[in-house]
Amino acid sequence: MKPLLTVFVDGLPPECIENMPFVKSFGNRSRIRTELGYSVTCDSSMYCGVRPNRHLKWFIWQRAEHGMYKWTKAFVRHPGTDLMVTAYTAYRLTKLLNHTNTSFYGIKYITGSCFRYWPEFDMVEKKLWSEPGFSDKYPTVFDILRSRGIPFKVSGFRRFGGGSSLAQLQADSFRPTQPWTFVFVGDVDGMMHKHGPESQETRTLLRRVDQRLETIYQELSRDGEDPIFMLFSDHGMTRVEKSIDIRKRFREHGLRLPSFVHMIDNNFARFWFDKDGDREKVQKVLASLEGGFVITDEVARQYHVDMPDNRFGDLIFYLDLPYAFGRTWYPLGLSAKTKPYHHGYSPDHSCMDGLLVASKSLRSTNMPIELCDIMPSILEALGQQVPHGLDGSSIWRTS
């Protein structure tokens, strides 16, 4: 069995392959339909082989009884505790004292809600995708191979501010060859957010990535045969043209956004209601926002984000292209000015598509490729049995 080299490039749009001559040299290509959500949603679908309504990872933050900021509950409702200096101090202390969270994101500062609600939330990801037990619902492809005694190499993770993934790839050695080599390129997503797909900065980075991938491929080819090559991305990227100040919209209706338990992401506004009448008040404000809609049960089922409980919100409002919410909360919140390009919009928009490139022949284009197809495809390429009951299926053409 040939060794397998898989490359996950975070945030690589299909059109950007024109800036990657080595990757482009592989003729088997397809677009990948992304998920309705952000990277945490996409990652889980790729490595667990099931959709969000089964792996239950939709956003970074969910409402939970025992979150990492639970210790701040004793004083968060005191006057003045919504100040940035208070929130940042709590963030730094939590980061210093918490030694268990090893997710890709590390301990995060919550920009999408005011400090008084921080004790209400916990991070969805507690481990890296490649670590044992990443998902408590389904084994990942890493878990399955580990349990079957199939060795593999993982390279490119940058955790806790540990430098770029490309720098780690350039410093890493890929000898001796393992049955499976998994390469992560995270730098592209950040560059896309800031400069967009067409910028000179992005094109320069993509050429550097392409050159390093070529040398890795050559290094893995030293044993006499070329590895199976498989590159994929989780989503595309698009420019945000218009910004909505949701705090201002609440004030225009005589309400204050901090009066409601909420989490504002780039183009999602999520609310939880603990008092009678609050839902109706929030719905009235949201009805005045152009370019979006409340995610109904029917819409949630359509995009496989129908959750078994309200951990991600009692009411979830989706803001469609070309809109995004403005600065989310205080000076550390991000805005359309600091991140002019974004993702997380409906997978029905082709600009949200990911990319798939491979050295093996792909199945018929009549069957769209989805993120949950990645996991069974990796297993099949390695000659491993694919578990039953997955939402995804192999992308490879069968004779």
BAGU-289843 format. One record per residue (C-alpha): residue in three letters; y, z, x. Coordinates in pm, whole numbers, padded with zeros to 5 digits, always signed. Layout:
N
ALAYZX
...
This chain:
399
MET+00000+00000+00000
LYS+00341-00097+00137
PRO+00595+00181+00192
LEU+00873+00201-00064
LEU+01245+00224+00014
THR+01457+00317-00287
VAL+01834+00337-00267
PHE+02043+00510-00532
VAL+02411+00411-00507
ASP+02620+00630-00736
GLY+02870+00429-00941
LEU+02796+00078-00815
PRO+02892-00198-01067
PRO+02671-00510-01069
GLU+02958-00738-00962
CYS+03005-00548-00636
ILE+02686-00694-00492
GLU+02907-00979-00368
ASN+03036-00737-00102
MET+02683-00646+00014
PRO+02518-00951+00178
PHE+02200-00768+00281
VAL+02141-00626-00065
LYS+02230-00963-00218
SER+01958-01129-00007
PHE+01698-00983-00245
GLY+01675-01227-00534
ASN+01532-01001-00804
ARG+01828-00851-00990
SER+01913-00707-01327
ARG+02176-00500-01501
ILE+02080-00146-01606
ARG+02190+00003-01937
THR+02347+00340-01867
GLU+02355+00654-02083
LEU+02634+00783-02307
GLY+02750+01051-02068
TYR+02826+01122-01706
SER+02622+01142-01387
VAL+02429+01456-01481
THR+02293+01267-01784
CYS+02206+00958-01583
ASP+02040+01145-01296
SER+01806+01334-01527
SER+01705+01018-01715
MET+01633+00835-01388
TYR+01416+01102-01230
CYS+01244+01249-01538
GLY+01171+00919-01714
VAL+01296+01043-02051
ARG+01622+01013-02244
PRO+01889+01285-02283
ASN+01759+01419-02615
ARG+01442+01518-02428
HIS+01561+01630-02083
LEU+01861+01807-02249
LYS+02112+01749-01970
TRP+02419+01582-02120
PHE+02728+01735-01958
ILE+02785+01952-01651
TRP+02894+02246-01869
GLN+02712+02389-02168
ARG+02779+02700-02373
ALA+02537+02973-02270
GLU+02504+03350-02294
HIS+02444+03407-01924
GLY+02668+03180-01721
MET+02782+03218-01361
TYR+03127+03336-01477
LYS+02986+03596-01718
TRP+03115+03874-01490
THR+03477+03779-01570
LYS+03443+03857-01941
ALA+03574+04212-01900
PHE+03924+04097-01816
VAL+03968+03729-01915
ARG+04137+03810-02246
HIS+04407+04025-02090
PRO+04760+03878-02102
GLY+04828+03642-01814
THR+04467+03580-01716
ASP+04495+03210-01799
LEU+04711+03165-01490
MET+04573+02925-01230
VAL+04585+03189-00955
THR+04357+03416-01161
ALA+04112+03136-01238
TYR+04105+03015-00878
THR+04044+03369-00749
ALA+03751+03408-00989
TYR+03617+03071-00879
ARG+03632+03162-00510
LEU+03467+03501-00567
THR+03191+03343-00775
LYS+03134+03080-00508
LEU+03119+03352-00240
LEU+02879+03580-00427
ASN+02650+03327-00592
HIS+02371+03221-00358
THR+02128+03078-00614
ASN+02305+02765-00732
THR+02194+02472-00518
SER+02285+02183-00747
PHE+02454+01872-00614
TYR+02783+02004-00751
GLY+02758+02354-00610
ILE+02972+02612-00790
LYS+03242+02426-00984
TYR+03592+02521-01089
ILE+03616+02461-01464
THR+03906+02223-01522
GLY+03817+02136-01881
SER+03887+02473-02046
CYS+04123+02765-02007
PHE+04008+03066-01807
ARG+03958+03291-02107
TYR+03653+03080-02203
TRP+03491+03054-01861
PRO+03241+03335-01938
GLU+03115+03123-02229
PHE+02986+02839-02007
ASP+02714+02771-01755
MET+02623+02470-01544
VAL+02338+02251-01663
GLU+02219+02157-01315
LYS+02099+02446-01100
LYS+01905+02247-00841
LEU+01914+01916-00662
TRP+01712+01636-00818
SER+01466+01643-00528
GLU+01407+02020-00536
PRO+01105+02168-00714
GLY+01170+02247-01078
PHE+01496+02050-01118
SER+01412+02016-01487
ASP+01244+02291-01686
LYS+01138+02033-01945
TYR+00978+01747-01748
PRO+00858+01706-01389
THR+01068+01469-01183
VAL+00925+01189-00974
PHE+00976+01420-00675
ASP+00775+01697-00844
ILE+00492+01459-00931
LEU+00460+01317-00580
ARG+00483+01663-00430
SER+00202+01788-00656
ARG-00013+01489-00558
GLY+00038+01541-00186
ILE+00232+01216-00135
PRO+00486+01270+00146
PHE+00839+01135+00111
LYS+01172+01148+00288
VAL+01508+01220+00120
SER+01832+01132+00296
GLY+02202+01115+00214
PHE+02269+01430+00012
ARG+02605+01590+00084
ARG+02606+01943-00051
PHE+02878+02204-00053
GLY+03136+01983+00121
GLY+02891+01885+00394
GLY+03048+01548+00470
SER+02983+01202+00329
SER+02637+01079+00241
LEU+02697+00764+00447
ALA+02769+00977+00754
GLN+02442+01161+00699
LEU+02256+00831+00660
GLN+02404+00704+00984
ALA+02296+01017+01168
ASP+01946+01031+01018
SER+01628+00881+01163
PHE+01367+00715+00944
ARG+01074+00732+01180
PRO+00789+00789+01130
THR+00768+00586+00810
GLN+00680+00780+00495
PRO+00510+00630+00188
TRP+00839+00677+00004
THR+01191+00689+00146
PHE+01466+00789-00098
VAL+01823+00716+00012
PHE+02126+00845-00175
VAL+02473+00692-00132
GLY+02729+00911-00308
ASP+03048+00791-00139
VAL+03082+00478-00352
ASP+03144+00669-00676
GLY+03436+00861-00528
MET+03590+00546-00382
MET+03552+00364-00713
HIS+03723+00647-00902
LYS+04024+00636-00674
HIS+04062+00269-00580
GLY+03848+00068-00821
PRO+03583-00200-00763
GLU+03817-00473-00638
SER+04017-00279-00379
GLN+04004-00345-00006
GLU+03904+00018+00050
THR+03601-00023-00174
ARG+03498-00356-00023
THR+03516-00209+00327
LEU+03298+00086+00227
LEU+03043-00137+00057
ARG+03009-00349+00370
ARG+02949-00036+00577
VAL+02687+00085+00330
ASP+02522-00257+00328
GLN+02502-00264+00709
ARG+02342+00079+00723
LEU+02089-00011+00454
GLU+01992-00317+00655
THR+01928-00110+00967
ILE+01724+00143+00767
TYR+01518-00142+00624
GLN+01461-00282+00973
GLU+01364+00060+01101
LEU+01103+00095+00827
SER+00973-00256+00907
ARG+00867-00171+01262
ASP+00506-00109+01161
GLY+00449-00478+01097
GLU+00529-00523+00728
ASP+00847-00498+00528
PRO+00878-00211+00280
ILE+00924-00267-00091
PHE+01299-00254-00148
MET+01453-00112-00467
LEU+01825-00038-00513
PHE+01973+00098-00834
SER+02294+00250-00965
ASP+02351+00474-01264
HIS+02668+00327-01414
GLY+02965+00101-01355
MET+03335+00181-01340
THR+03644+00071-01533
ARG+04018+00126-01522
VAL+04175+00380-01758
GLU+04481+00218-01914
LYS+04611+00484-02152
SER+04624+00864-02144
ILE+04624+01107-02437
ASP+04769+01458-02401
ILE+04540+01654-02630
ARG+04732+01980-02584
LYS+05048+01807-02706
ARG+04864+01668-03009
PHE+04752+02017-03107
ARG+05111+02145-03074
GLU+05232+01864-03301
HIS+05005+02007-03571
GLY+05132+02360-03518
LEU+04817+02464-03331
ARG+04733+02567-02976
LEU+04431+02416-02804
PRO+04350+02749-02628
SER+04294+02905-02971
PHE+03960+02724-02991
VAL+03656+02741-02764
HIS+03662+02397-02605
MET+03570+02181-02309
ILE+03771+01865-02233
ASP+03602+01605-02016
ASN+03752+01271-01921
ASN+03683+01103-02255
PHE+03500+01373-02450
ALA+03649+01674-02629
ARG+03394+01937-02727
PHE+03453+02234-02957
TRP+03261+02540-03073
PHE+03365+02729-03387
ASP+03330+03104-03423
LYS+03577+03150-03711
ASP+03584+03008-04063
GLY+03831+02725-04105
ASP+03855+02635-03737
ARG+03646+02321-03773
GLU+03877+02181-04040
LYS+04186+02250-03826
VAL+04041+02075-03523
GLN+03915+01782-03729
LYS+04265+01726-03863
VAL+04404+01698-03511
LEU+04125+01472-03389
ALA+04171+01242-03688
SER+04520+01164-03556
LEU+04395+01050-03214
GLU+04377+00677-03167
GLY+04085+00510-02994
GLY+03809+00759-03065
PHE+03575+00914-03317
VAL+03364+01222-03384
ILE+03002+01177-03279
THR+02803+01206-03599
ASP+02432+01282-03620
GLU+02368+00911-03674
VAL+02566+00810-03364
ALA+02397+01082-03159
ARG+02053+00949-03255
GLN+02162+00594-03176
TYR+02244+00690-02817
HIS+01961+00944-02777
VAL+02197+01241-02740
ASP+02088+01424-03057
MET+02040+01775-02926
PRO+01826+02053-03079
ASP+02117+02303-03082
ASN+02491+02333-03025
ARG+02486+02403-02651
PHE+02707+02098-02591
GLY+02933+02151-02891
ASP+02957+02206-03264
LEU+03190+01906-03276
ILE+03209+01635-03010
PHE+03487+01377-03005
TYR+03441+01056-02805
LEU+03744+00867-02673
ASP+03673+00498-02617
LEU+03816+00244-02374
PRO+04087+00207-02255
TYR+04177+00572-02325
ALA+04114+00898-02144
PHE+04243+01248-02192
GLY+04526+01343-01959
ARG+04538+01645-01732
THR+04278+01879-01871
TRP+04393+02227-01773
TYR+04663+02351-01538
PRO+04733+02204-01193
LEU+04371+02176-01087
GLY+04285+01956-01384
LEU+04230+01587-01316
SER+04432+01317-01484
ALA+04438+00941-01519
LYS+04681+00938-01226
THR+04446+01113-00986
LYS+04134+00927-01108
PRO+04259+00594-01247
TYR+03905+00450-01275
HIS+03628+00619-01465
HIS+03292+00595-01640
GLY+03117+00785-01918
TYR+03202+00536-02191
SER+02961+00377-02435
PRO+02669+00188-02277
ASP+02757-00093-02518
HIS+03041-00181-02280
SER+02903-00413-02012
CYS+03146-00264-01758
MET+02937+00055-01777
ASP+02618-00122-01664
GLY+02441-00017-01350
LEU+02272-00253-01103
LEU+01911-00308-01004
VAL+01805-00512-00698
ALA+01447-00537-00575
SER+01214-00726-00345
LYS+00943-00731-00615
SER+00951-00951-00925
LEU+01098-00788-01234
ARG+00967-00796-01587
SER+01106-01034-01846
THR+01480-01012-01906
ASN+01407-00995-02280
MET+01331-00626-02227
PRO+01651-00451-02104
ILE+01613-00215-01812
GLU+01718+00145-01878
LEU+01771+00442-01648
CYS+01456+00612-01774
ASP+01258+00315-01634
ILE+01336+00417-01275
MET+01087+00703-01250
PRO+00775+00516-01373
SER+00873+00216-01159
ILE+00881+00426-00843
LEU+00540+00572-00923
GLU+00386+00232-00996
ALA+00530+00082-00676
LEU+00356+00362-00486
GLY+00025+00295-00661
GLN+00046+00621-00854
GLN-00059+00681-01212
VAL+00237+00708-01451
PRO+00231+01008-01687
HIS+00187+00939-02056
GLY+00461+01005-02307
LEU+00764+00889-02109
ASP+01050+00698-02268
GLY+01071+00467-01967
SER+00830+00198-01851
SER+00778+00007-01529
ILE+01027-00267-01441
TRP+00775-00469-01238
ARG+00627-00796-01357
THR+00254-00777-01422
SER+00025-01073-01361
